[in-house]
Amino acid sequence: MASFLPFVLQNLNSLIQKEVGLLWGVDKEMKKLSSTLTTIQAVLEDAQQKQFQEKAIQNWLRKLNDAAHEVEDILDDCTTEALQYESKRLSSSSLKKLRSCTNCLVLPAFGQLPSLRRLEISKMDYVEYIDNYFPGGSPVRGFPALEVLCISQLPNLVGLSREEGRELLPCLHKIDINNCPKLTLPRLSSPKLLKVWFPSNVVLSSISNLKNLTTLSVHRGYMISFPEEMLQNLTVLESLEIERFSNLKVLPTNLESLVSLKSLRIWWCGEIESLPDHGLRSQKSLQRLTIKHCNNLSSLSESLGHLTALEELNVSGCPKLVTLPDSIKHLVSLRHLHIGYSELKTLPEALKHVPALQSLFIACCKQLTSLPEWLGNLTSLQSLYIFYCRKIPSLPDGFERLTNLQTLTIMGCGPELLRRCQKEKGEDWYKIAKIPKIDLTIAISFSRTTNLYSSALSLARSFTRHCHLRYPVV
């Protein structure tokens, strides 16, 4: 029922990262929608697991699922609108698209167009080079204004230019590559962003030729390991995302060459069992580490403690992970910790030594039987979220010491915990009475699903109106 939601969230978070919300003045609404969709996902997955048979509950869940689907459609429109806005920003002569010219052997002389800023080429079986044209046989500056290059499903493309050493693509900022298995990227100093879908080892091995990349995303491949040379020379890379490599067993061992890396995201790599010890040890600039849906990941490296600049750690959907390394006590900059869908039986005691922690999110930890008393020592904590941890019976003694806590959300936990936190009646109420914002919700609540349904649609539509998009009214 909820299997599509990770993709919706990824689409939304991509728009947030691109600062589309800031552009349209709806950045806060987008972030709220992301949080709401995360809650919807938890509700639907919980309901699916329990297989509720009551007709009323099934109707409400169906309505909630429909809301999420409509949000998905709205986000697709927003993505299209963002692309259209980018295109309008360019002059009418600065965008060229060629698609499905299956018998084309040689492309037109796009490289000679002085105002061309965006070029999209796709589905051409015989094209070998993007640039073939050399007037008078002398070196000519190719694509003098091109900023964005998108190439897709070009099975015989081997290079961007037939003649090496030629001055090429001086303004190129972003490259998108989808399923171009024979392509070798040339040495270019201008590109900053590279996204690759269905990469081959040939493409991956040549990424090191783009020495000034700041953002690299690789998606959907079938290799067991990456070429060693893939990350060489990328000394200014700040963001690396690796997603949906179902056979990938190990991460690159030379992560230490990424001396400027600030964000590392690993998604849906089901065969990875651990993180490279030496590679993590050298990441002194890393601020955000996200590991999601790596089903065989059973441990995080003790080198995690060397990430002294780390501010956000998100580990979710790793069912074999039963503990966090003791070295997390050395994460002096850690402010946000998200743990979800794991077999954690207890929160690691080393966390009590993390003085800067401001936000703690615990979701769907089925084996977590209690919260530790030392939780009250996290005096910097401002937000605590506990979702679907049904074996937690009560809040620990000393919880009232969390005097900076501004938000407490407990959703889908056992009825005993909810009863103990009941306003002015529960045994634990005195521990939380002074918290400004408290949200206590039992697992499946008609009012909660109604609110989620309304919240998701209203938030999505509020920023949709700013985009002048049309959507169906339900």
N, C-alpha and C positions, 0 to 999 in steps of 0.2 A: 504493500500500500504506500509506503513512504520511500521506496527505493530511488525515486527521482529527485528527492529533496536535496541530497548532497550536491547535485549538479545545479539546482536552483540557487543554493547558498553560494556555490562557487561563482556563479554568474553575477550575483548581487555583490559579493565581496570584491570581484574584479572591477565592477563599476565604482565601488567605494575607493579602491586603490588608485583608480585612474582619476579620482577627484571629480567625477561627473556630478556628484551631489553638490559639491562646492560651486560648480559652474552654474547649476540650476537653482541653487539656494535651498537644497533639500538634503543636505548632508546628514543632519540629525535624524530625519525621517528614515533615510536609508539604513543607518546603523540600528535604529529601533526595529526596523523590519527584519534585519538580519537576526537580531535577538529573538524576535517573535517566531520566525521560521525555525530557529533552533529548538524552541519550545514545542512547536507543532510537530517537529520531527520526533522529539522524545515521546510526546503523547501518542502519536500514531504507531511508533515502534512498540511501545508498551502495550497498547491495545491489541496489536497484531500478535504479540507474544501470548497474551491472555485469551485470545480468540473469544471475545465477548459474543454471546448469542442473543442478548436482549435486543429486541427490534429498535427500541428508542435509542439505545446507545449506538447501534449500528448506523442509524439515520444521522445522528450528530457527527459521528466519525466520518461518514460519507460527505457531509457538508464541509467539514474541516478539510478533508482531502481535496474537495472541489475548490475550496478557497486557495489552497496551496497551488493547485494547477492553474487557477486564474492569475495568481501572482507570477507564476512562471511565464505565462503569455505576456503579461505586462512588462516583465523584465526583458523578454525578447524584443518587445517594441522599443524599450528604452535603449537597448544595445544598438538597435537599428538607428534610432534617433541620434545616438551619440556618433555613430559612423557618418550619418548624413550631415550632422553639424560640422564634423571634421572636414567632410568633402566641401561643404559650402564655404568653409574658411579659405579654401584654396580657390584659385581662379578657375574659370570654366575650362581652360585649356590645360589645366595641371593634373587632370585625372584621366588615366587610360586603363581600360579593362579589356582583356582578350580571354575568351573562354570557349572551350570545346571546339576549337579549330583543329580537328583530329588529324587532318592531312597536311597541316602547316609544317614546313621544314625549316624556314628561316623567318624570324620576326622582323617587322619593320624597324627602321632606324630610330627607335625611341630615344636612344642615347644622344641624338642631336637636337632634341627639343629643349630649348633653353628654359622653359617655364614648367616643365613636367616635374611634379612633386610627389605624385603617388602612382604606382604602377602595379597592376594585378594581372598575373598570367596564370591560367589554370587549364588542365585537361587537354594537353597537347602531347601526343605520343612520340613525335619525332624531333622536337626542338632540342638542340644540344647546348645552345648558348643564348643568353638574354641579349647580349650585345655582339653584333657581327659587322657593324658598318664602320669603315675607315676611309673617308673621302681623301683621295689623292695619295693614299698609302702612308700618310704621316700621322704621328700620334695626335689624337684629338681628345680633349677632355670629355669623357663620356658621362652622360646624365649629370650635368652641372648643377641642377637644382633638386634632384630627386631626394625625398626625405623618407618615404615609406615604400618598401618593396615586398609584395606578397606573391609567393609562387607556390602552386599547389598541383599535385598529381601530374608531374612532368617526369615520366619514368626514364627518359634518356637524357635529361639535362645533366651535363657534366661540369659546367662552369658558368660564371656570370659573363665572362668576356673570353673571346677566342684567343686574344693576344695578351699574354701575361706581361706585367711590367708597365702597362698602360695606365695613365692617370684616370682613375675611375671612381665615380660615386663619392665626390668630396663632401656632400651634404647629407649622405644617407644616415638616418637616425635609427630606423627600426626595420628589421627583417622578419617576416613570417614565412616559414617553410613547412609545407605539409606533403609528406610522401614523395620526396625527390631522392630516390635511393642512391643515385650515382653522383650526386652533386658534391664537389669539393669547393669549399668557400675559399676565396682568395685572401691575400693579406690586405686588410682594410683598416684604417685608423679611425674612421668616422662613426661606425655603428655603435650605439649604446644599448639597444634592446634587441634580443634575439629570442624568438619562440619557434620551437621545432616540434611538429607532430609526426608520429610514425618515423622516427629517424633510423637511418642505417649507420653502421660503424664508419662508413666513409664520411658521412656528414658530421658525425660526432667527432671524428678525429681531426677535422679541419676547423672546429670551433676555435681552437687556440690561435688561429690566424687573425681573429678579431680581438686584438689585445686591449682595446679600450671599452669592451663591454662592461656595463654596470648592472644589467639585468639579463638573466638567462633562465628560460623555462623549456624543459623538455618533457614531452607528453606521449604516452602510449607507445611502448616498444616491447620487443620480445627477447632482447638479449639478456644473458645471464650476468654480464658485467659490462662496464663502460670501458672504452679504450683509455689507456693510461694517459695518453697525450691530450685528452679532451679538455682538461682544466689547466693545462700549461699556459703560461704567459698572461693569465687573466688576473693580474695583480690589482686591478681597480674594480673587480666585480663585487657588487654590494648585495645582490639578491640572486639566489639559486633555488629553483623549484623543480622537483622531480616527481612526476605523477603518472600513475597507472603503467608501471613496468611489472607485469604480472610474474615474470620469470627472474627478475633481478634478485640476486642473492647477496651481493655486496655493493656498498657505495664506493666511490673512488677513494683509493688510499692516499692520494696526494691532495687531499683537502687543505693541507697546510700551505699550499701555494696560493690559496685565496686569502691573502693577508688583509683585504679590505671588506670581507664578507660581513654583512649585518643581518641578513635574513636567510634562513635555510628552511625549506618546506619540503616534506616528503609525504606523498599521498599514495594510498592504494598500491603499495609495493609488498605484496603478500608473502614473498619468499625471504625477505630480509629478516635476519635473526638478531642482529646487533649492529651497533654503530662503530665505525672505525676509531679505535682508541687514539692512535697517534694523530689522526686527522683532526679530531675534536680538540685535542690538547693545545693546538696552536691557534685556535680561533679566538684571539683576544678582542676582536671587534664585534663578535656576534651578539646581536641584541634580541633576535626573535628566532626561536626554534619550534617548528611545528611538525609533529609526526602523527599522521592519521591513517587508520585502516590498514595497518601493517600486521596482518593476522599472525605471523610467526615471530614477531619481535618479542623476545622473552626477557631482554635486559637492556638497560641503557648503560653506556660506558661510564666507569668511574671518572674518566676524563671530563665528564660533564662539569665537575667542580672547578675546572680551569677556565670556564666561560665567565670570567669575572664581570664582563659587560652585559651579560644576558639579563634582559628585562622581562621577556615573555616566554613562557614554556607551555606548550600545548601538546599533550599526549592523549590521544583519543582513539578508540576503536582498535586497541591492541590487546586482545583477550588473553594472551599468554603472559602479559606483563603483570607480575604479582608484587613488585616492589620498585621503588626508585632508589638509585644509588645513594649511599651515605654521604657522598661528596657534595650533594646539593646544599649542604650546610655552608659551603664556601661561596655560594651564589649571592654575593653581597649586593648586587644590583637588581635581583629578581623582584618584580613588582606584581606580576600577573601569572598565576598558575592555573591551568585547566587540565583536569584529569577526568577522562570519560570512557565508559564502556571497557573497563578493565577488570581483572580479577583481584584487585588490591583488597587485602583483608584488613589493613590498618594504614593510617597515614604515617609515612615515615617520620620517625622521631627527629631526624635531622632537620626537618622543616622548622622546628621551634627555634633554630639558630639563624633563620633567615629574617633579618630585622626589617628589610624594606618592603616585605610582602603587603600589598594593598588589596588584591583581589584574588579570591580562591573560588574556583568553580569545580564542583564534584558531581559527576553525572553517571547514573547507571552503573555503579560499582556494586554488584549484587552480593559480593562477599564481605563488604564493609559492614562490620557489626557494631561499631561504636566510633564516636569522635573522642580523641584523647583529651585529657585534662589540660595538657600543655597548650592546647589551642588558645586558651586565654592569655598566653604569653605573646601572641602575635598582635601587639598593641598598635601596629601601623595599619592593621586590616580595616578596610573601609567597606568592602562588599564581600558577602559570602552567599554562594548559591549551592544548594543541595537538591539535586534532581534524581528521583527514582532510585534512592538508596534505601530499600525497604527494610533492611535489618537494623537500621539505627533506631534504637528505642527512645533515646532522650538526648538532651544537650548536656555536655559535660559540666562538672563543677568548675567554677572559675570563668565560665563563659561571659559573665557580667563584666569581666575585666577588659573586654573589647570595647573600650570607651570611644574609640574613633569609628566604630562600625556604623555606617549610614544606611546600608541596605542589607536585609536578610530575606532571602527567598528560599522557601522549602516547598517543593512540589513533588507529588507522586510518591512520597515516603509513606511509611506505615502509619496506620491510624493512631497508634500509641504515641508516636512523636507529635502528631498533630494535636492530640488531646492534651498532652503535657504543655504544649505551647499556647493553648487556648487563652484568649485575652482575659486577664483578671481571675481566671479559674484554674488554669493548669499549673502543675507543680513547677514548671520551668518558666512560667511567665515573668517572674521577677528578674530572670536572667536577660530578658530581651526587651523589657518594658520601655527602656529609654532609647531604643533604636528608632530613628525617624521614619524609616520605610520598611514595613514588614509585609511579606506576601506569603501566606500559608495556604496551600491548596492540596486537596486530596487527589488521588491518581486520576480518576476520570470524573469530571464535574461538568454538568450541562452548562452552568454559567461560565465556567472557564473556557470550554470549547467555543461557546458563543462569543466570548470576549476575544479569543484568539482569532476566530473567523472574522469578526468585525475589525479587529486591530490590523490583521494582515491586509485586508482589502483597503481599509481607509488609509493606512500608511502608504501602500503601493500607489493608490489612486491620487494621494495628495501630491506626490512628486511627479506622477504621470501628468497631472494637470499643468504642471510647470513646463512639461515637454510638449504640450499641445497635442497629446496622443488621444486616440479614441479607444474605448474599451467597452465591452458588453456590460450592461447593467443587469445584475442578478438579484 
